[in-house]
Structure formats: C-alpha cells, structure tokens
Amino acid sequence: MTSQDCDKKLFLIDAYALIFRAYYAFIKNPRINSKGLNTSAIFGFTNTLFDLMKKERPSHLAVVFDVGETFRHQVYKEYKANRQETPEAIRIAVPYIHKLMEALKIPCLWKEGYEADDVIGTLAKKAEKEGYTTYMMTSDKDYAQLVSENIFVFKPASRGNDIEIWDVDSVKEKFAVKNPSQVIDLLGMMGDSVDNIPGIPGVGEKTAKQFIKEYGSIENLFAHSHELKGKMREKVEANKEMGILSKKLA
C-alpha cells in the first residue's frame, strides 16, 4: 500500500452496533463508577475506538448513529417490532459517548428518517468514487450487500474471535451469491428475524440460496414461479407483495 493509499482509509462506525456489543461484553461484570453510573458501554466503546485508531490508523473516521423511526417503519409497521427495549444504561451512556467524540474531534453523523446503515452505505459509495478505501465497522450482516473492491465490512473481535474483514470473495462464499448486491434478494426471500423482515413464508436460508443460484433475484424467482412444484409454488405465488416489500426493507 502506498502512502497515497493510506491517506484515503476511511472507517465508518455503526455506533449502536458497537455500543450494544460493548455493554453486553461486561454484562456479567458491569463497570460501575463511584457515582453508581454503569459505564460498561462507554468504557468498551472507547477502548475499541482507541484500539482501532492505534492498529488500523485510519486517515478518516466517523461514528454514525440511528435516530428514531425510519422510512421502513412507514412502509411496514412491524419493522424491528421484535426488538427489546434499549437498556437504560445504554440510553444514559450515549450522550457521554457524543461528548467524548466531540472532545476527540471525531464527527458524529445521523439523518432523520434513515438508519445508520443507510448513512454508512451512502457515504461508502460516495467515498469509493473519490478513491477512498472504506471499512464499515459493524457486526450487522446486512452491510454485506455494500461490499465491493474498495468497500469492506470490518467485524470487531468478539467472544474470543479475532476481527473479520469481509471482502467480495468472503461475501460470495458466506452467502452463496455471485455478487454482493444479491444479499438484498437473499434477505428478501428468507427474511431477517433480527429486523423482523418477513420474507417469503416457507423459504429458509437453504432454499433462498438455491433460488439465488437458479434465478439470481427475487423478481426473477416470481417471474418463473410456475417452474416450482407443490406447496412451494403456492407459497411463493401467494406472497409476491410480501417478498418485494421484504427486499425493499433489506
């Protein structure tokens, strides 16, 4: 890597993915300060950030937050409805993390009506056009759809496992796709229990991967649903709208 390449190494951090990870890492032995404040999320987040800056030496860095409901909630009210309420310790920690980022002069970014995923994805694609190599720091598999020759998923170390960096080949292998963009179709077919995306009833991960192999996209699956047999054909043809909605949500 040349010095010029190093000047354009961008890290975009999915704030809540890292905050939740930090909080639960100390769930059995929480960090409590002298005033009784649970500082697990603050401590873990900051340690990970400093470790990242020391080891990866990004030239550019930003922390991206979710704020409120998004356009996805407007088109599907049940989106993320299965999520448990955010722990109070995390709610309390977030303003402190904002203050820390301000002190470190690290930008905190967000946009009303959109998720951190959307902001990070948009910035990553814009940065790619400007010659940046971008690492999206998250544990969320949804980001796999954004991976390209210059955009990577950077999964932080957890539970004794080292960091993972997903490149194009990694995504192809993990999701059985020919192109990372097909991850959207895969999730549209099989759904995503984490975000409460319904998918097509009766289509699990194994079947979805087979459909991707045969048809390439969810739209092409529906166009060739007459080739399917028995109950599977019935389920696919009866849930076209749900499948297309699921792809939009994903």
C-alpha positions in Angstrom: 0.0 0.0 0.0 1.4 3.4 -0.9 1.4 6.5 1.3 -1.2 8.0 -1.0 -3.4 4.9 -0.4 -3.0 5.4 3.4 -4.2 9.0 3.0 -7.7 7.7 2.0 -8.5 5.0 4.5 -12.0 5.7 5.8 -13.6 4.0 8.8 -17.4 4.4 9.3 -18.5 3.0 12.7 -22.0 1.8 13.3 -22.4 3.4 16.7 -25.2 1.4 18.2 -23.8 -1.9 17.0 -20.5 -1.1 18.8 -22.3 0.3 21.9 -24.5 -2.7 22.4 -21.6 -5.0 21.9 -19.6 -3.1 24.5 -22.4 -3.1 27.0 -23.1 -6.9 26.7 -19.4 -7.7 26.8 -19.4 -6.7 30.5 -23.0 -7.8 31.3 -21.8 -10.3 33.9 -19.3 -7.9 35.5 -20.5 -4.3 34.7 -18.3 -1.4 35.1 -19.8 0.9 37.7 -18.1 4.2 38.7 -18.1 5.9 42.1 -21.4 7.7 41.4 -23.1 4.4 40.6 -23.1 5.0 36.8 -22.9 1.9 34.6 -20.0 2.8 32.3 -19.7 -0.5 30.5 -20.9 0.8 27.1 -18.7 4.0 27.4 -15.7 2.1 28.5 -16.0 -0.7 25.9 -16.8 1.6 23.1 -13.9 3.9 23.8 -11.4 1.1 24.3 -12.4 -0.4 20.9 -12.2 3.0 19.2 -8.7 3.7 20.6 -7.6 0.2 19.7 -8.9 0.7 16.1 -7.1 4.1 15.8 -3.9 2.6 17.0 -3.9 -0.6 14.9 -5.7 0.5 11.7 -4.6 4.1 11.6 -7.5 5.4 9.5 -7.0 8.7 7.7 -10.7 9.5 8.1 -13.1 8.4 10.7 -16.8 9.0 11.6 -19.3 7.5 14.1 -22.8 7.1 12.7 -26.0 6.9 14.8 -29.6 5.7 14.4 -32.2 8.3 15.3 -35.9 7.4 15.8 -38.1 5.7 13.2 -37.2 5.4 9.6 -39.0 5.2 6.2 -39.0 1.4 6.7 -41.4 1.8 9.7 -43.7 3.8 7.4 -44.0 1.1 4.8 -44.0 -1.8 7.4 -45.1 -1.0 10.9 -43.8 -4.3 12.3 -40.2 -3.5 11.2 -38.0 -4.2 14.2 -41.1 -4.7 16.3 -39.5 -7.8 17.9 -36.6 -5.7 19.4 -36.4 -5.5 23.2 -36.3 -2.0 24.7 -32.9 -0.4 24.8 -31.3 -0.9 28.3 -31.4 2.2 30.4 -27.6 2.0 30.9 -27.2 2.4 27.1 -29.6 5.3 26.9 -27.6 7.1 29.6 -24.3 6.2 28.0 -25.0 7.7 24.6 -24.8 11.4 25.5 -21.4 10.7 27.2 -20.2 9.0 24.0 -21.3 12.0 22.0 -19.3 14.3 24.3 -16.2 12.0 24.0 -16.4 12.1 20.2 -16.7 15.9 20.3 -13.6 16.1 22.6 -11.7 13.8 20.2 -13.0 15.8 17.2 -14.5 12.7 15.6 -17.7 13.5 13.7 -21.0 12.0 14.8 -23.3 11.6 11.9 -27.0 10.8 11.5 -30.0 11.6 9.3 -33.7 11.8 10.4 -35.8 9.1 8.8 -32.8 6.8 8.0 -30.8 4.2 9.8 -27.0 4.3 10.4 -26.9 1.5 7.7 -28.3 3.9 5.1 -25.9 6.8 6.0 -22.9 4.5 6.1 -23.8 2.9 2.8 -24.3 6.2 1.1 -21.0 7.6 2.4 -19.2 4.4 1.5 -20.4 4.6 -2.1 -19.6 8.3 -2.4 -16.2 7.8 -0.9 -15.4 4.9 -3.3 -15.9 7.4 -6.2 -13.4 9.7 -4.5 -10.7 7.0 -4.3 -11.2 6.0 -0.7 -10.9 2.5 0.8 -13.8 2.2 3.2 -14.3 -0.1 6.2 -17.8 -0.3 7.6 -17.3 -1.3 11.3 -20.3 -3.4 12.3 -21.5 -6.8 13.3 -24.6 -6.5 11.1 -24.7 -8.9 8.1 -27.0 -6.5 6.1 -23.9 -4.5 5.2 -22.6 -7.4 3.1 -24.7 -6.0 0.2 -22.5 -2.9 0.0 -19.1 -4.7 -0.2 -17.0 -4.0 -3.3 -13.4 -3.9 -4.4 -12.9 -0.8 -2.2 -15.6 -1.3 0.5 -15.3 -3.8 3.3 -17.2 -5.0 6.3 -15.0 -4.8 9.4 -16.4 -7.0 12.1 -14.9 -6.3 15.5 -13.4 -9.1 17.6 -15.9 -10.8 20.0 -16.2 -13.8 22.2 -12.6 -14.8 21.7 -12.8 -14.4 17.9 -10.4 -12.1 16.0 -11.7 -9.3 13.8 -13.2 -10.3 10.4 -12.8 -8.4 7.2 -15.4 -9.3 4.6 -14.3 -8.6 1.0 -16.1 -9.5 -2.2 -14.9 -13.2 -2.1 -15.9 -13.5 1.6 -19.4 -12.3 0.9 -19.8 -14.6 -2.2 -18.7 -17.6 -0.1 -20.7 -16.8 3.1 -24.0 -16.0 1.3 -23.6 -18.2 -1.8 -24.1 -15.3 -4.2 -22.3 -14.3 -7.4 -22.4 -10.6 -6.4 -22.7 -8.9 -3.0 -25.7 -6.9 -4.2 -27.7 -10.2 -4.3 -27.6 -10.3 -0.5 -30.6 -8.0 -0.7 -32.5 -10.6 -2.7 -31.4 -13.4 -0.4 -32.7 -11.5 2.7 -35.9 -10.6 0.8 -36.6 -14.3 0.2 -35.6 -15.7 3.6 -36.4 -12.7 5.7 -34.4 -11.5 8.7 -35.5 -12.3 12.2 -33.2 -9.6 13.7 -35.0 -6.8 11.9 -38.4 -8.6 11.8 -38.3 -8.7 7.9 -40.9 -11.4 7.0 -39.5 -12.8 3.7 -41.5 -15.5 1.9 -43.2 -17.9 4.3 -41.6 -21.4 4.0 -38.4 -20.1 2.4 -35.4 -20.5 4.7 -31.7 -19.8 4.2 -31.0 -23.0 2.3 -33.9 -22.7 -0.1 -33.2 -18.9 -0.6 -29.6 -19.7 -1.6 -30.9 -22.3 -4.0 -33.3 -19.8 -5.5 -30.5 -17.2 -5.8 -28.4 -19.8 -7.6 -31.2 -20.7 -10.1 -32.9 -17.3 -10.6 -30.5 -14.6 -9.4 -33.1 -12.2 -8.0 -36.4 -12.3 -6.2 -38.1 -10.6 -9.2 -36.8 -13.4 -11.5 -38.0 -16.0 -9.0 -41.5 -14.6 -9.2 -41.3 -14.4 -13.0 -40.5 -18.2 -13.0 -42.7 -19.3 -10.1 -44.6 -21.6 -12.5 -41.5 -23.8 -12.6 -41.8 -24.5 -8.9 -43.7 -27.5 -7.5 -46.4 -28.2 -5.0 -46.7 -26.1 -1.8 -43.5 -24.1 -2.5 -45.1 -22.7 -5.7 -48.3 -21.9 -3.8 -46.3 -20.1 -1.1 -44.1 -18.1 -3.5 -47.0 -17.0 -5.7 -49.2 -16.1 -2.8 -46.5 -13.9 -1.2 -45.1 -11.8 -4.1 -46.0 -8.5 -2.5 -44.5 -9.6 0.8 -41.3 -10.7 -0.9 -40.9 -7.4 -2.8 -41.6 -5.5 0.4 -39.0 -7.6 2.3 -36.4 -6.8 -0.4 -37.2 -3.1 0.0 -36.8 -3.3 3.7 -33.5 -5.2 3.4 
